[in-house]
Amino acid sequence: MVGGERLASQYGMCAGKAALARETSAGSWQVKVHDPTNLTAGHDGWVLLGTQWATLEAACAATGFSYRR
């Protein structure tokens, strides 16, 4: 929670891999994809695709992230 406001998150897919979009602060979204074989992946296997999109829809358009609505 930020200032009493609950931040959103959404699991989905990106390029055939499990992905997560989450609001890191109100109005700022980031997208990560789980790809442990990627050399840029962190110790947990997640690769950050980008951050600071104003909406979930903008993050989806920029990264190809999709989820069930």
C-alpha positions as CSV (number, residue, x, y, z in Angstrom):
1,M,0.0,0.0,0.0
2,V,1.1,3.5,-0.8
3,G,-0.5,6.2,1.3
4,G,-3.4,3.9,2.1
5,E,-4.0,3.1,-1.5
6,R,-3.6,-0.6,-2.7
7,L,-1.4,-1.0,-5.7
8,A,-2.5,-3.3,-8.6
9,S,-0.8,-6.3,-10.2
10,Q,-1.7,-8.7,-12.9
11,Y,-0.2,-12.1,-14.0
12,G,-0.3,-12.9,-17.7
13,M,1.9,-13.9,-20.6
14,C,4.5,-12.3,-22.8
15,A,6.2,-14.0,-25.8
16,G,4.8,-17.4,-24.5
17,K,6.3,-17.0,-21.0
18,A,4.8,-16.2,-17.6
19,A,4.8,-12.5,-16.9
20,L,3.9,-10.0,-14.2
21,A,2.7,-6.4,-14.6
22,R,2.6,-4.4,-11.4
23,E,2.0,-0.9,-10.3
24,T,5.1,0.2,-8.4
25,S,3.6,3.5,-7.3
26,A,0.3,5.1,-8.2
27,G,0.3,5.5,-12.0
28,S,3.6,3.8,-12.7
29,W,3.6,0.2,-14.1
30,Q,6.4,-2.2,-14.7
31,V,6.5,-5.5,-16.6
32,K,8.7,-8.6,-15.8
33,V,8.9,-11.9,-17.7
34,H,10.0,-15.2,-16.2
35,D,12.8,-16.5,-18.3
36,P,15.5,-18.2,-16.3
37,T,17.5,-19.1,-19.4
38,N,18.0,-15.4,-20.3
39,L,21.5,-14.2,-19.3
40,T,20.0,-10.9,-18.1
41,A,17.6,-12.6,-15.7
42,G,18.1,-12.0,-12.0
43,H,18.8,-14.7,-9.5
44,D,15.1,-15.5,-9.4
45,G,14.7,-15.9,-13.2
46,W,12.8,-12.7,-13.8
47,V,13.7,-10.2,-16.5
48,L,12.5,-6.6,-16.3
49,L,11.1,-5.5,-19.7
50,G,10.4,-1.9,-18.7
51,T,8.9,0.5,-16.2
52,Q,7.1,3.8,-15.6
53,W,4.1,3.3,-18.0
54,A,1.2,5.4,-16.8
55,T,-1.4,2.6,-17.3
56,L,-1.6,-1.1,-17.6
57,E,-2.8,-0.7,-21.1
58,A,0.3,1.3,-22.1
59,A,2.5,-1.4,-20.5
60,C,0.7,-4.0,-22.5
61,A,1.0,-2.1,-25.8
62,A,4.8,-1.5,-25.2
63,T,5.7,-5.0,-24.2
64,G,3.2,-7.4,-25.7
65,F,2.0,-8.4,-22.2
66,S,-1.5,-10.0,-22.2
67,Y,-3.8,-11.2,-19.5
68,R,-7.4,-12.4,-19.1
69,R,-9.8,-9.6,-18.6
